Amino acid sequence: MKEQEFKVSIEYAREMDDADVLSGFRDEFHIPEHQGKDVIYFCGNSLGL
């Protein structure tokens, strides 16, 4: 596997997201929303929602 150089940019993040073979699993999780936008869920004592 070819090592990629990390870049700090939104474009690079989106490129990596598009190439992620596991991205389809996101639809298997409940992602909470607030005012119509996805929110981040943090809980140190949980395996997820």
Phi and psi restraints in degrees (range 20) as a CNS / XPLOR table:
assign (resid 1 and name C) (resid 2 and name N)
       (resid 2 and name CA) (resid 2 and name C) 1.0 -77.5 20.0 2
assign (resid 2 and name N) (resid 2 and name CA)
       (resid 2 and name C) (resid 3 and name N) 1.0 130.7 20.0 2
assign (resid 2 and name C) (resid 3 and name N)
       (resid 3 and name CA) (resid 3 and name C) 1.0 -77.7 20.0 2
assign (resid 3 and name N) (resid 3 and name CA)
       (resid 3 and name C) (resid 4 and name N) 1.0 134.0 20.0 2
assign (resid 3 and name C) (resid 4 and name N)
       (resid 4 and name CA) (resid 4 and name C) 1.0 -103.2 20.0 2
assign (resid 4 and name N) (resid 4 and name CA)
       (resid 4 and name C) (resid 5 and name N) 1.0 149.7 20.0 2
assign (resid 4 and name C) (resid 5 and name N)
       (resid 5 and name CA) (resid 5 and name C) 1.0 -82.4 20.0 2
assign (resid 5 and name N) (resid 5 and name CA)
       (resid 5 and name C) (resid 6 and name N) 1.0 128.4 20.0 2
assign (resid 5 and name C) (resid 6 and name N)
       (resid 6 and name CA) (resid 6 and name C) 1.0 -72.2 20.0 2
assign (resid 6 and name N) (resid 6 and name CA)
       (resid 6 and name C) (resid 7 and name N) 1.0 137.5 20.0 2
assign (resid 6 and name C) (resid 7 and name N)
       (resid 7 and name CA) (resid 7 and name C) 1.0 -127.5 20.0 2
assign (resid 7 and name N) (resid 7 and name CA)
       (resid 7 and name C) (resid 8 and name N) 1.0 142.2 20.0 2
assign (resid 7 and name C) (resid 8 and name N)
       (resid 8 and name CA) (resid 8 and name C) 1.0 -97.2 20.0 2
assign (resid 8 and name N) (resid 8 and name CA)
       (resid 8 and name C) (resid 9 and name N) 1.0 89.7 20.0 2
assign (resid 8 and name C) (resid 9 and name N)
       (resid 9 and name CA) (resid 9 and name C) 1.0 -162.5 20.0 2
assign (resid 9 and name N) (resid 9 and name CA)
       (resid 9 and name C) (resid 10 and name N) 1.0 153.1 20.0 2
assign (resid 9 and name C) (resid 10 and name N)
       (resid 10 and name CA) (resid 10 and name C) 1.0 -66.2 20.0 2
assign (resid 10 and name N) (resid 10 and name CA)
       (resid 10 and name C) (resid 11 and name N) 1.0 -32.6 20.0 2
assign (resid 10 and name C) (resid 11 and name N)
       (resid 11 and name CA) (resid 11 and name C) 1.0 -63.6 20.0 2
assign (resid 11 and name N) (resid 11 and name CA)
       (resid 11 and name C) (resid 12 and name N) 1.0 -43.1 20.0 2
assign (resid 11 and name C) (resid 12 and name N)
       (resid 12 and name CA) (resid 12 and name C) 1.0 -65.5 20.0 2
assign (resid 12 and name N) (resid 12 and name CA)
       (resid 12 and name C) (resid 13 and name N) 1.0 -41.9 20.0 2
assign (resid 12 and name C) (resid 13 and name N)
       (resid 13 and name CA) (resid 13 and name C) 1.0 -60.9 20.0 2
assign (resid 13 and name N) (resid 13 and name CA)
       (resid 13 and name C) (resid 14 and name N) 1.0 -44.2 20.0 2
assign (resid 13 and name C) (resid 14 and name N)
       (resid 14 and name CA) (resid 14 and name C) 1.0 -66.1 20.0 2
assign (resid 14 and name N) (resid 14 and name CA)
       (resid 14 and name C) (resid 15 and name N) 1.0 -37.6 20.0 2
assign (resid 14 and name C) (resid 15 and name N)
       (resid 15 and name CA) (resid 15 and name C) 1.0 -62.6 20.0 2
assign (resid 15 and name N) (resid 15 and name CA)
       (resid 15 and name C) (resid 16 and name N) 1.0 -43.9 20.0 2
assign (resid 15 and name C) (resid 16 and name N)
       (resid 16 and name CA) (resid 16 and name C) 1.0 -66.7 20.0 2
assign (resid 16 and name N) (resid 16 and name CA)
       (resid 16 and name C) (resid 17 and name N) 1.0 -40.1 20.0 2
assign (resid 16 and name C) (resid 17 and name N)
       (resid 17 and name CA) (resid 17 and name C) 1.0 -60.5 20.0 2
assign (resid 17 and name N) (resid 17 and name CA)
       (resid 17 and name C) (resid 18 and name N) 1.0 -42.9 20.0 2
assign (resid 17 and name C) (resid 18 and name N)
       (resid 18 and name CA) (resid 18 and name C) 1.0 -64.0 20.0 2
assign (resid 18 and name N) (resid 18 and name CA)
       (resid 18 and name C) (resid 19 and name N) 1.0 -30.3 20.0 2
assign (resid 18 and name C) (resid 19 and name N)
       (resid 19 and name CA) (resid 19 and name C) 1.0 -89.3 20.0 2
assign (resid 19 and name N) (resid 19 and name CA)
       (resid 19 and name C) (resid 20 and name N) 1.0 -5.5 20.0 2
assign (resid 19 and name C) (resid 20 and name N)
       (resid 20 and name CA) (resid 20 and name C) 1.0 -72.1 20.0 2
assign (resid 20 and name N) (resid 20 and name CA)
       (resid 20 and name C) (resid 21 and name N) 1.0 115.6 20.0 2
assign (resid 20 and name C) (resid 21 and name N)
       (resid 21 and name CA) (resid 21 and name C) 1.0 -71.8 20.0 2
assign (resid 21 and name N) (resid 21 and name CA)
       (resid 21 and name C) (resid 22 and name N) 1.0 -15.6 20.0 2
assign (resid 21 and name C) (resid 22 and name N)
       (resid 22 and name CA) (resid 22 and name C) 1.0 -96.3 20.0 2
assign (resid 22 and name N) (resid 22 and name CA)
       (resid 22 and name C) (resid 23 and name N) 1.0 2.1 20.0 2
assign (resid 22 and name C) (resid 23 and name N)
       (resid 23 and name CA) (resid 23 and name C) 1.0 -60.7 20.0 2
assign (resid 23 and name N) (resid 23 and name CA)
       (resid 23 and name C) (resid 24 and name N) 1.0 -26.9 20.0 2
assign (resid 23 and name C) (resid 24 and name N)
       (resid 24 and name CA) (resid 24 and name C) 1.0 -64.2 20.0 2
assign (resid 24 and name N) (resid 24 and name CA)
       (resid 24 and name C) (resid 25 and name N) 1.0 -22.0 20.0 2
assign (resid 24 and name C) (resid 25 and name N)
       (resid 25 and name CA) (resid 25 and name C) 1.0 -71.2 20.0 2
assign (resid 25 and name N) (resid 25 and name CA)
       (resid 25 and name C) (resid 26 and name N) 1.0 -16.1 20.0 2
assign (resid 25 and name C) (resid 26 and name N)
       (resid 26 and name CA) (resid 26 and name C) 1.0 -57.2 20.0 2
assign (resid 26 and name N) (resid 26 and name CA)
       (resid 26 and name C) (resid 27 and name N) 1.0 -34.7 20.0 2
assign (resid 26 and name C) (resid 27 and name N)
       (resid 27 and name CA) (resid 27 and name C) 1.0 -69.1 20.0 2
assign (resid 27 and name N) (resid 27 and name CA)
       (resid 27 and name C) (resid 28 and name N) 1.0 -11.9 20.0 2
assign (resid 27 and name C) (resid 28 and name N)
       (resid 28 and name CA) (resid 28 and name C) 1.0 -84.0 20.0 2
assign (resid 28 and name N) (resid 28 and name CA)
       (resid 28 and name C) (resid 29 and name N) 1.0 -5.1 20.0 2
assign (resid 28 and name C) (resid 29 and name N)
       (resid 29 and name CA) (resid 29 and name C) 1.0 -113.8 20.0 2
assign (resid 29 and name N) (resid 29 and name CA)
       (resid 29 and name C) (resid 30 and name N) 1.0 149.4 20.0 2
assign (resid 29 and name C) (resid 30 and name N)
       (resid 30 and name CA) (resid 30 and name C) 1.0 -83.1 20.0 2
assign (resid 30 and name N) (resid 30 and name CA)
       (resid 30 and name C) (resid 31 and name N) 1.0 116.3 20.0 2
assign (resid 30 and name C) (resid 31 and name N)
       (resid 31 and name CA) (resid 31 and name C) 1.0 -104.5 20.0 2
assign (resid 31 and name N) (resid 31 and name CA)
       (resid 31 and name C) (resid 32 and name N) 1.0 114.6 20.0 2
assign (resid 31 and name C) (resid 32 and name N)
       (resid 32 and name CA) (resid 32 and name C) 1.0 -65.5 20.0 2
assign (resid 32 and name N) (resid 32 and name CA)
       (resid 32 and name C) (resid 33 and name N) 1.0 153.2 20.0 2
assign (resid 32 and name C) (resid 33 and name N)
       (resid 33 and name CA) (resid 33 and name C) 1.0 -122.8 20.0 2
assign (resid 33 and name N) (resid 33 and name CA)
       (resid 33 and name C) (resid 34 and name N) 1.0 152.1 20.0 2
assign (resid 33 and name C) (resid 34 and name N)
       (resid 34 and name CA) (resid 34 and name C) 1.0 -136.9 20.0 2
assign (resid 34 and name N) (resid 34 and name CA)
       (resid 34 and name C) (resid 35 and name N) 1.0 121.4 20.0 2
assign (resid 34 and name C) (resid 35 and name N)
       (resid 35 and name CA) (resid 35 and name C) 1.0 54.2 20.0 2
assign (resid 35 and name N) (resid 35 and name CA)
       (resid 35 and name C) (resid 36 and name N) 1.0 40.1 20.0 2
assign (resid 35 and name C) (resid 36 and name N)
       (resid 36 and name CA) (resid 36 and name C) 1.0 80.3 20.0 2
assign (resid 36 and name N) (resid 36 and name CA)
       (resid 36 and name C) (resid 37 and name N) 1.0 4.9 20.0 2
assign (resid 36 and name C) (resid 37 and name N)
       (resid 37 and name CA) (resid 37 and name C) 1.0 -120.9 20.0 2
assign (resid 37 and name N) (resid 37 and name CA)
       (resid 37 and name C) (resid 38 and name N) 1.0 146.4 20.0 2
assign (resid 37 and name C) (resid 38 and name N)
       (resid 38 and name CA) (resid 38 and name C) 1.0 -61.5 20.0 2
assign (resid 38 and name N) (resid 38 and name CA)
       (resid 38 and name C) (resid 39 and name N) 1.0 141.9 20.0 2
assign (resid 38 and name C) (resid 39 and name N)
       (resid 39 and name CA) (resid 39 and name C) 1.0 -120.6 20.0 2
assign (resid 39 and name N) (resid 39 and name CA)
       (resid 39 and name C) (resid 40 and name N) 1.0 161.6 20.0 2
assign (resid 39 and name C) (resid 40 and name N)
       (resid 40 and name CA) (resid 40 and name C) 1.0 -89.8 20.0 2
assign (resid 40 and name N) (resid 40 and name CA)
       (resid 40 and name C) (resid 41 and name N) 1.0 135.8 20.0 2
assign (resid 40 and name C) (resid 41 and name N)
       (resid 41 and name CA) (resid 41 and name C) 1.0 -112.4 20.0 2
assign (resid 41 and name N) (resid 41 and name CA)
       (resid 41 and name C) (resid 42 and name N) 1.0 117.1 20.0 2
assign (resid 41 and name C) (resid 42 and name N)
       (resid 42 and name CA) (resid 42 and name C) 1.0 -118.3 20.0 2
assign (resid 42 and name N) (resid 42 and name CA)
       (resid 42 and name C) (resid 43 and name N) 1.0 127.8 20.0 2
assign (resid 42 and name C) (resid 43 and name N)
       (resid 43 and name CA) (resid 43 and name C) 1.0 -155.3 20.0 2
assign (resid 43 and name N) (resid 43 and name CA)
       (resid 43 and name C) (resid 44 and name N) 1.0 115.4 20.0 2
assign (resid 43 and name C) (resid 44 and name N)
       (resid 44 and name CA) (resid 44 and name C) 1.0 -71.0 20.0 2
assign (resid 44 and name N) (resid 44 and name CA)
       (resid 44 and name C) (resid 45 and name N) 1.0 -13.8 20.0 2
assign (resid 44 and name C) (resid 45 and name N)
       (resid 45 and name CA) (resid 45 and name C) 1.0 -109.0 20.0 2
assign (resid 45 and name N) (resid 45 and name CA)
       (resid 45 and name C) (resid 46 and name N) 1.0 25.3 20.0 2
assign (resid 45 and name C) (resid 46 and name N)
       (resid 46 and name CA) (resid 46 and name C) 1.0 -134.2 20.0 2
assign (resid 46 and name N) (resid 46 and name CA)
       (resid 46 and name C) (resid 47 and name N) 1.0 152.8 20.0 2
assign (resid 46 and name C) (resid 47 and name N)
       (resid 47 and name CA) (resid 47 and name C) 1.0 -95.8 20.0 2
assign (resid 47 and name N) (resid 47 and name CA)
       (resid 47 and name C) (resid 48 and name N) 1.0 9.3 20.0 2
assign (resid 47 and name C) (resid 48 and name N)
       (resid 48 and name CA) (resid 48 and name C) 1.0 127.1 20.0 2
assign (resid 48 and name N) (resid 48 and name CA)
       (resid 48 and name C) (resid 49 and name N) 1.0 178.6 20.0 2
